[in-house]
Amino acid sequence: MRLTPFLQLMRFDKPVGTLLLLWPTLMALILTHASTRTCIIFILGVVVMRAAGCVINDYADREFDGHVTRTKMRPIAIGTVSPKQAIVLFGILMFLALSLALQLKPYTLLLSVVAAILAVAYPFTKRFFSYPQFILGIAFAWGIFMVYSETMGYISLQAFVLFAAVFCWVLAYDTQYAMADRSDDIHIGISSSAISLGYLVRPVIFILQLVSLLCLLYIGGNIWIIAAAFMTVLYQQWLLRAGTSEYYINAFKNNNYTGLLMTFALLI
């Protein structure tokens, strides 16, 4: 059995998504002065849950991916991985995630169940919810509550502000990602914030990113590093003006640098 299709299904060939999920977790770990053991558990959890999320996403979209230009060569769509194999792989990944979660405190373990539900629910919400990116924003930011629960024993106001920052940022960059598929998604009947926002999509993305950076500034992030992150936001707005799928994806990928700077702003 070839491993390459399964690695592609888990997006190990595209680490940007893993990094985008990792930055918020690192922000929370930094702010709470987490122990080395806690850091290792959460970082491994990010890798495993991102892989699981990609697998269940492709399984849920198996009837649609073949009709979308960007996704038509995904493993399930072209038949190199069967739907049954995908479900088995998802089960293995969720077992690994559970093994990691069992190392955490009881309340944090309970929060991890919510995280798993969000990860499974997100790909299916595209069929009936006009803003499925809301669900992804909550899912990607949920780890912040888990970190604070594990390290501090409670979820502080700071945790809620950081959650708001990450939620707005994820909603913004996943809308950029969805912009690349708008025409295909409209054709096959899948919803996204990129479609629902219409001509307001670019200014809304900008406002969301600005709110995210202001939240970090409120927490106490370094103003100069946050200013550098703001420059990446302006660059992404310039990319979005081009009106092509390639530029939309490039804007999305540029958020890796935004996340790096946001994390560094809290680190120092």
C-alpha positions as CSV (number, residue, x, y, z in Angstrom):
1,M,0.0,0.0,0.0
2,R,1.4,3.4,-1.0
3,L,1.6,5.9,1.8
4,T,1.8,9.0,-0.3
5,P,-2.0,9.3,-0.9
6,F,-2.7,9.0,2.8
7,L,0.0,11.6,3.6
8,Q,-1.7,13.9,1.0
9,L,-5.1,13.2,2.5
10,M,-3.7,14.4,5.9
11,R,-2.1,17.4,4.1
12,F,1.3,16.6,5.4
13,D,2.5,17.9,2.0
14,K,0.9,21.2,2.8
15,P,2.2,22.3,6.2
16,V,0.7,25.9,6.1
17,G,-2.6,24.7,7.5
18,T,-0.8,23.0,10.4
19,L,1.1,26.2,11.2
20,L,-2.1,28.3,11.0
21,L,-3.6,26.0,13.7
22,L,-0.3,26.0,15.7
23,W,0.2,29.7,16.1
24,P,-2.9,30.3,18.3
25,T,-1.9,27.4,20.5
26,L,1.6,28.8,20.9
27,M,0.1,32.2,21.8
28,A,-1.8,30.6,24.6
29,L,1.1,28.5,25.7
30,I,3.3,31.5,25.8
31,L,0.9,33.7,27.8
32,T,0.2,31.0,30.4
33,H,3.9,30.0,30.8
34,A,3.0,26.4,30.1
35,S,5.3,23.6,31.2
36,T,7.4,21.7,28.6
37,R,5.2,18.6,29.1
38,T,2.0,20.6,28.4
39,C,3.6,22.3,25.3
40,I,4.5,18.9,23.9
41,I,1.0,17.5,24.4
42,F,-0.7,20.5,22.8
43,I,1.7,20.7,19.8
44,L,1.3,17.0,19.1
45,G,-2.4,17.5,19.4
46,V,-2.4,20.3,16.8
47,V,-0.6,18.0,14.3
48,V,-3.0,15.1,14.9
49,M,-6.2,17.1,14.9
50,R,-5.3,19.1,11.8
51,A,-4.7,15.8,10.0
52,A,-7.9,14.4,11.3
53,G,-9.8,17.5,10.3
54,C,-8.4,17.3,6.7
55,V,-9.4,13.6,6.4
56,I,-13.0,14.1,7.6
57,N,-13.3,17.3,5.4
58,D,-12.3,15.3,2.3
59,Y,-14.7,12.5,3.3
60,A,-17.6,14.9,3.7
61,D,-16.7,16.7,0.4
62,R,-16.1,13.5,-1.6
63,E,-19.1,14.1,-3.9
64,F,-18.0,17.8,-4.4
65,D,-14.2,17.9,-4.7
66,G,-14.1,16.4,-8.2
67,H,-16.2,19.4,-9.4
68,V,-13.9,22.1,-7.9
69,T,-10.8,23.1,-9.8
70,R,-8.6,23.5,-6.7
71,T,-9.7,20.2,-5.1
72,K,-10.3,17.8,-8.0
73,M,-7.0,16.0,-7.5
74,R,-7.4,15.2,-3.9
75,P,-6.9,11.5,-3.0
76,I,-10.5,10.5,-2.4
77,A,-11.7,12.5,-5.5
78,I,-9.3,10.6,-7.8
79,G,-9.7,7.3,-6.1
80,T,-6.2,6.7,-4.6
81,V,-7.9,6.5,-1.2
82,S,-11.3,5.0,-0.7
83,P,-14.0,6.6,1.5
84,K,-13.8,3.5,3.8
85,Q,-10.0,3.8,4.1
86,A,-10.5,7.5,4.9
87,I,-12.9,6.7,7.8
88,V,-10.4,4.1,9.2
89,L,-7.6,6.7,9.1
90,F,-9.8,9.2,10.7
91,G,-10.6,6.7,13.5
92,I,-6.9,6.1,14.1
93,L,-6.1,9.8,14.3
94,M,-9.0,10.4,16.7
95,F,-7.7,7.6,18.9
96,L,-4.3,9.2,18.9
97,A,-5.9,12.6,19.8
98,L,-7.9,10.9,22.7
99,S,-4.6,9.3,23.9
100,L,-3.1,12.8,24.2
101,A,-6.3,14.3,25.7
102,L,-6.3,11.7,28.5
103,Q,-3.0,13.2,29.7
104,L,-4.8,16.4,30.5
105,K,-7.0,17.5,33.4
106,P,-10.6,16.4,33.5
107,Y,-12.1,19.8,32.6
108,T,-9.6,20.2,29.7
109,L,-10.5,16.7,28.6
110,L,-14.2,17.8,28.5
111,L,-13.2,20.8,26.4
112,S,-11.3,18.5,24.0
113,V,-14.6,16.6,23.3
114,V,-16.1,19.9,22.2
115,A,-13.1,20.5,19.9
116,A,-13.6,17.1,18.3
117,I,-17.3,17.8,17.7
118,L,-16.4,21.1,16.1
119,A,-13.8,19.5,13.8
120,V,-16.3,16.9,12.6
121,A,-19.2,19.3,12.2
122,Y,-17.4,22.0,10.2
123,P,-17.2,20.3,6.8
124,F,-20.9,19.4,6.9
125,T,-22.1,22.9,7.8
126,K,-21.2,24.1,4.2
127,R,-24.4,22.5,3.0
128,F,-26.9,24.5,5.1
129,F,-25.0,27.4,6.9
130,S,-24.2,30.6,4.9
131,Y,-21.1,31.2,7.1
132,P,-19.4,27.9,7.8
133,Q,-16.1,29.8,8.4
134,F,-17.7,30.8,11.8
135,I,-17.5,27.2,12.9
136,L,-13.9,26.9,11.7
137,G,-13.0,30.1,13.6
138,I,-14.4,28.6,16.8
139,A,-12.7,25.3,16.2
140,F,-9.3,26.8,15.6
141,A,-9.6,29.1,18.6
142,W,-11.0,26.5,20.9
143,G,-7.5,25.2,21.8
144,I,-6.9,28.5,23.7
145,F,-9.6,27.6,26.2
146,M,-8.0,24.2,26.6
147,V,-4.6,25.7,27.2
148,Y,-5.8,28.1,29.9
149,S,-7.9,25.4,31.5
150,E,-4.8,23.1,31.7
151,T,-2.2,25.6,32.8
152,M,-4.2,28.0,35.0
153,G,-7.2,25.9,36.1
154,Y,-9.7,28.5,34.8
155,I,-10.5,30.5,31.6
156,S,-9.6,34.1,32.3
157,L,-10.6,37.4,30.5
158,Q,-7.3,37.3,28.7
159,A,-8.3,33.9,27.3
160,F,-11.5,35.3,25.9
161,V,-9.7,38.3,24.3
162,L,-7.2,36.0,22.7
163,F,-10.0,33.8,21.6
164,A,-11.7,36.8,19.9
165,A,-8.4,37.7,18.2
166,V,-7.9,34.3,16.8
167,F,-11.6,33.8,15.8
168,C,-11.5,37.0,13.8
169,W,-8.2,36.2,12.2
170,V,-9.3,32.6,11.2
171,L,-12.6,33.9,9.9
172,A,-10.7,36.4,7.7
173,Y,-8.1,34.1,6.3
174,D,-10.5,31.2,5.6
175,T,-12.8,33.7,3.8
176,Q,-9.7,34.5,1.6
177,Y,-9.3,30.8,1.0
178,A,-13.0,30.4,0.1
179,M,-12.8,33.3,-2.4
180,A,-10.7,31.1,-4.6
181,D,-13.6,28.6,-5.0
182,R,-16.5,31.0,-5.2
183,S,-17.6,30.2,-8.8
184,D,-17.3,26.4,-8.3
185,D,-19.0,26.6,-4.9
186,I,-22.0,28.5,-6.3
187,H,-22.3,26.0,-9.1
188,I,-22.4,22.9,-6.8
189,G,-24.4,24.6,-4.1
190,I,-21.9,24.9,-1.3
191,S,-22.1,28.0,1.0
192,S,-19.2,30.1,2.3
193,S,-18.6,33.6,3.8
194,A,-16.9,34.6,0.6
195,I,-20.2,34.1,-1.3
196,S,-22.5,35.4,1.5
197,L,-20.6,38.7,2.0
198,G,-20.7,39.5,-1.7
199,Y,-19.0,42.9,-2.6
200,L,-18.3,43.5,1.1
201,V,-15.9,40.6,1.4
202,R,-12.7,42.6,1.2
203,P,-13.6,45.3,3.7
204,V,-15.0,42.7,6.1
205,I,-11.8,40.7,5.9
206,F,-9.8,43.9,6.6
207,I,-12.0,44.8,9.6
208,L,-11.7,41.3,11.1
209,Q,-7.9,41.4,10.8
210,L,-7.7,44.8,12.3
211,V,-9.9,43.7,15.3
212,S,-7.6,40.7,15.7
213,L,-4.5,42.8,16.0
214,L,-6.2,45.3,18.3
215,C,-7.1,42.5,20.6
216,L,-3.5,41.4,20.8
217,L,-2.5,45.0,21.5
218,Y,-5.0,45.0,24.4
219,I,-3.4,41.9,25.8
220,G,0.0,43.5,25.7
221,G,1.6,42.5,22.5
222,N,4.6,44.4,21.3
223,I,3.3,47.4,19.3
224,W,6.1,47.3,16.7
225,I,5.7,43.6,15.9
226,I,1.9,44.1,15.7
227,A,2.6,47.0,13.3
228,A,4.7,44.5,11.2
229,A,1.8,42.1,11.2
230,F,-0.5,44.9,10.0
231,M,1.8,45.3,7.0
232,T,1.1,41.7,6.0
233,V,-2.6,42.6,6.3
234,L,-2.2,45.4,3.9
235,Y,-0.2,43.2,1.5
236,Q,-3.0,40.6,1.6
237,Q,-5.5,43.4,0.7
238,W,-3.4,44.2,-2.3
239,L,-3.4,40.6,-3.4
240,L,-7.2,40.3,-3.0
241,R,-7.6,43.2,-5.5
242,A,-6.2,41.1,-8.3
243,G,-9.5,39.1,-8.4
244,T,-7.9,35.7,-9.3
245,S,-7.8,32.4,-7.5
246,E,-4.0,32.3,-7.5
247,Y,-3.8,35.6,-5.7
248,Y,-6.5,34.7,-3.2
249,I,-4.6,31.6,-2.3
250,N,-1.4,33.6,-2.0
251,A,-3.2,36.0,0.4
252,F,-4.3,33.0,2.5
253,K,-0.8,31.5,2.6
254,N,0.6,34.9,3.6
255,N,-1.3,34.6,6.9
256,N,1.4,32.2,8.1
257,Y,3.7,35.2,8.4
258,T,0.9,37.1,10.1
259,G,0.5,34.4,12.6
260,L,4.3,34.2,13.2
261,L,4.4,37.9,13.9
262,M,1.3,37.8,16.1
263,T,3.0,35.0,18.2
264,F,6.3,36.8,18.3
265,A,4.5,40.0,19.5
266,L,3.2,38.1,22.5
267,L,6.5,36.3,23.1
268,I,8.5,39.4,23.6
